[in-house]
Amino acid sequence: MVPASPPEPWLRGPVEGVPPLLMPAAHALLQTREDVEHVLRSLTTEELWQRPGGAASAGFHVRHLAGALDRLLTYARGEALADAQKRAAAAEGIEEGLDAATLRSEVDAALGAALAQIRSITDADLLAPRGVGRQQLPSNVLGLVVHAAEHASRHAGQAVTTMRVIVGMRR
């Protein structure tokens, strides 16, 4: 008998310490962690950086989701990007062949910091205005947190799809 898989994070109940209005973002980030872990367990280092059909590699999607999460939540705190964050963003597109352990470390750090930040946000903070990027495009804390979680989820999904293509090509 095959053991039943646990339900997806959004069906496991509240995440400790997360304000109710931000619970969907926290659940999305927890799902992202699980999806990324599946990708990193399933592919070799070489496969992580393959670009089937010219698509972005699974490694790129994993690396980018960690970096973008960090940058978006920097804006949510009302801060400007540091030079190191700008350099890291430029390096995301470079297919360096990082191994799963390195990528896992980057993602775990980004997700851990994101969940800690979400836990620190109060309802009174949610609609505080925030500027995004050099042009300081208008948003607010809630918009940035939701977009950060959605963006991470989207790239985790792309990594999963790319992984499935690569695993299918093994046959």
C-alpha positions in Angstrom: 0.0 0.0 0.0 1.3 3.4 -1.0 1.3 5.9 1.9 -1.1 8.9 1.4 0.6 12.2 0.5 -0.1 14.9 3.0 -2.5 17.6 1.8 -1.0 20.7 0.2 0.1 23.4 2.7 -3.0 25.5 2.2 -5.1 22.5 3.5 -2.9 21.9 6.6 -4.3 24.8 8.6 -2.9 28.1 9.9 0.9 28.7 9.9 2.0 29.6 13.4 2.6 33.3 13.9 1.3 34.4 10.5 -1.5 37.0 10.4 -4.7 35.6 8.9 -4.7 38.1 6.0 -1.2 36.9 5.0 -1.9 33.2 5.4 -2.4 32.5 1.7 1.1 34.0 1.0 2.6 31.9 3.7 0.9 28.8 2.3 2.2 29.6 -1.2 5.7 29.9 0.1 5.5 26.6 1.9 4.2 24.9 -1.3 7.1 26.6 -3.1 9.6 25.0 -0.7 8.1 21.5 -1.3 8.0 21.9 -5.1 11.6 23.1 -5.2 12.7 20.3 -2.9 11.1 17.8 -5.3 13.0 19.3 -8.3 16.3 19.3 -6.5 15.9 15.7 -5.4 14.9 14.6 -8.9 17.7 16.1 -11.1 21.4 15.8 -11.3 23.5 19.0 -11.3 23.9 18.7 -15.1 20.2 18.2 -15.5 19.4 21.3 -13.3 21.0 23.5 -15.9 19.7 21.8 -19.1 17.5 24.1 -21.3 15.1 21.7 -23.1 13.8 23.3 -26.2 15.7 26.5 -25.3 13.5 27.1 -22.2 15.1 28.4 -19.0 16.6 25.7 -16.9 15.1 24.4 -13.7 18.2 25.7 -11.9 17.6 29.2 -13.2 13.9 29.2 -12.0 15.0 28.0 -8.5 17.8 30.6 -8.2 15.6 33.4 -9.5 12.7 32.7 -7.2 15.0 33.0 -4.2 16.5 36.2 -5.4 13.3 37.8 -6.5 11.7 36.9 -3.2 14.5 38.7 -1.4 14.2 41.8 -3.6 10.4 42.1 -3.5 10.4 41.8 0.3 13.1 44.4 0.5 10.7 46.8 -1.2 7.9 45.6 1.2 10.1 46.8 4.1 10.4 50.2 2.4 14.1 49.7 1.6 16.2 50.2 -1.5 18.1 47.3 -3.0 21.7 46.9 -1.8 24.5 46.6 -4.3 24.9 42.9 -3.4 21.2 42.3 -4.3 21.7 44.0 -7.7 24.8 41.9 -8.4 22.9 38.7 -7.4 20.1 39.6 -9.7 22.5 40.0 -12.7 24.1 36.7 -11.8 20.8 34.7 -11.8 20.8 34.5 -15.6 24.3 33.0 -15.6 24.1 29.2 -15.8 26.8 28.4 -13.3 26.0 24.7 -12.8 25.4 25.2 -9.1 24.6 21.9 -7.4 21.3 21.1 -5.6 22.8 21.6 -2.1 23.8 25.2 -3.0 20.4 26.0 -4.6 18.6 24.4 -1.6 20.6 26.7 0.7 19.7 29.8 -1.3 16.0 28.9 -1.4 15.8 27.9 2.3 17.5 31.2 3.3 15.1 33.2 1.1 12.0 31.3 2.2 13.0 31.4 5.9 13.5 35.2 5.8 10.3 35.7 3.9 8.2 33.8 6.4 9.9 35.6 9.3 9.1 38.9 7.6 5.5 37.9 7.0 5.1 37.0 10.7 6.3 40.5 11.6 3.8 42.4 9.5 0.7 43.8 11.3 -2.7 44.4 9.8 -1.9 48.2 10.2 1.1 47.7 7.9 -0.7 46.1 5.0 -1.8 49.1 3.1 1.4 51.2 3.8 2.6 52.6 0.4 5.8 51.2 -1.0 7.7 52.2 -4.1 9.1 49.4 -6.4 12.3 49.7 -8.4 14.2 52.6 -9.7 11.0 54.3 -10.8 9.4 53.8 -7.4 6.2 52.4 -9.0 3.4 52.4 -6.6 2.4 49.4 -4.5 1.9 48.6 -0.8 3.1 46.0 1.7 0.2 43.6 1.0 0.6 43.9 -2.8 4.3 43.2 -2.5 3.9 40.2 -0.2 1.2 38.7 -2.4 3.2 39.2 -5.5 6.4 37.9 -4.0 4.6 34.6 -3.0 2.9 34.4 -6.4 6.1 35.0 -8.3 8.0 32.4 -6.2 5.1 29.9 -6.9 5.2 30.6 -10.6 8.9 29.9 -10.9 8.7 26.8 -8.7 6.0 25.6 -11.1 8.2 26.3 -14.1 11.0 24.4 -12.4 8.7 21.4 -11.8 7.6 21.4 -15.5 11.1 21.6 -16.7 12.1 18.8 -14.4 9.3 16.6 -15.8 10.5 17.3 -19.4 14.0 16.4 -18.5 13.0 13.2 -16.6 10.9 12.2 -19.5 13.9 12.6 -21.9 15.8 10.1 -19.8 13.7 7.2 -21.3 
